Amino acid sequence: MKSILVALPGNEILTEKLSTHLKAKIAEVTIRQFPDGETYVRILSDVRDKCVVLVATLHQPDEKLLPLYFLSQTAKSLGAKCTCLVAPYLAYMRQDKVFKPGEGVTSDYFGKLISGFADSLITVDPHLHRRSSLSEVYNIPSKVVHAANAISRWVKENVENPVLVGPDSESEQWVSEVATAAGAPFMVLEKTRHGDRDVEVSVPQVEEFKEHTPVLVDDIISTARTMIETVGHLKNAGMKAPVCIGVHAVFAGSAYQDLINAGAEVVTCNTIPHESNKIDLSSILAARVLATMNHV
C-alpha cells in the first residue's frame, strides 16, 4: 500500500527524513486556528486508498490532540485506507495507576483516545514502568522502536575511551545493554542509605576508569536532577567531564542549561526537536513504518 506523510507543526525535519527513507510524498496540509481558538485543518493532497502517516511527537500533548484527531478523521473522509501515528515521544504514560483517592488512570484514557482515531501506532522507548507492553494501553497495533543500538553506535563513533555509568541499580540493565553494543565497560554507582535524607553515593572502580570518559544514559531527561547529581559525584571522584545522553529531550524548565552548567556535554535522540539532538532515529522509524504498511 502506498503511504503519504503528514507533518504536524514542529515535526517537519523528522518528516523530511522519513520521506527520504520511505520515498514517500509529504502531504500539503493547512492547520490554523480561528480567532476563537478553534482548530481548522485541510488536506490538499490526494490521500485516497493510501495510508496516511501522521508524524507528531507528543511532548506537550494537549494542544496537539485535536489537530491530530481532525487530520485523521479528515483523511479517512477523503478515502484514506488507514492512518498510522508516528509519535516518537509518547505522552501520558506515567499515570498508570491510582496513587491517591480521586485520581484517574490517564494513561488508559489517553490510549483509548488515540486508539479511537489512529489505526496503528509507532513510538520510541515509551515509559512503560508498571506495564509490560503498549498493548495493555492501546487496542490498536503498536510497535516500539528501541534507541539503544543507535546510542551505542554514537558512543562508539564519538566518545574516546568511554565508560557507561548507571546512577543506580535500577539502571543497570539499560546501561549494560548500551555498553555491550558499544564495546565499552560500564559501572553502576553504589548508594548507601543511612537515613531518610542521608544517602551516601560512591563511585566504584574509580581508579580503574580515571582515564575514561563517563557516559550517562537515560530514557527521559526531564528535570535532570538525577543526572546532575551523578555528574557531581563523578566530578568529586576526579573523573573526566561526562557525556549525558537521553532518548527523549523533555527538559523541564531550565534543566538543559542546568545540566550544561554542571559540566556535562548533553546529547539526545531526535524524538523531540531540541538543539541537543545528535542521534538520528529516522531510518529505524522508517523501517518500522514500512513493516507496518506491509501488514495492512
ABEGO torsion letter per residue (X at the ends): XBBBBBBBBGAAAAAAAAAAAAGBBBBBBBBBBBAAGBBBBBBABBABGBBBBBBBBABGAAAAAAAAAAAAAAAAAAGBABBBBBBABBBGAABABBABBGBBBAAAAAAAAAAAABABBBBBGBBAGABABAAAABABBBBBBBAAAAAAAAAAAABBGBBBBBABAAAAAAAAAAAAAAGBBBBBBBBBBABAABBBBBBBGAAAAAABBBBBBBABBBAGAAAAAAAAAAAAAGBBBBBBBBABBAGBEAAAAAAAAAGBBBBBBAABBBAABABBAAAAAAAAAAAAAAAX
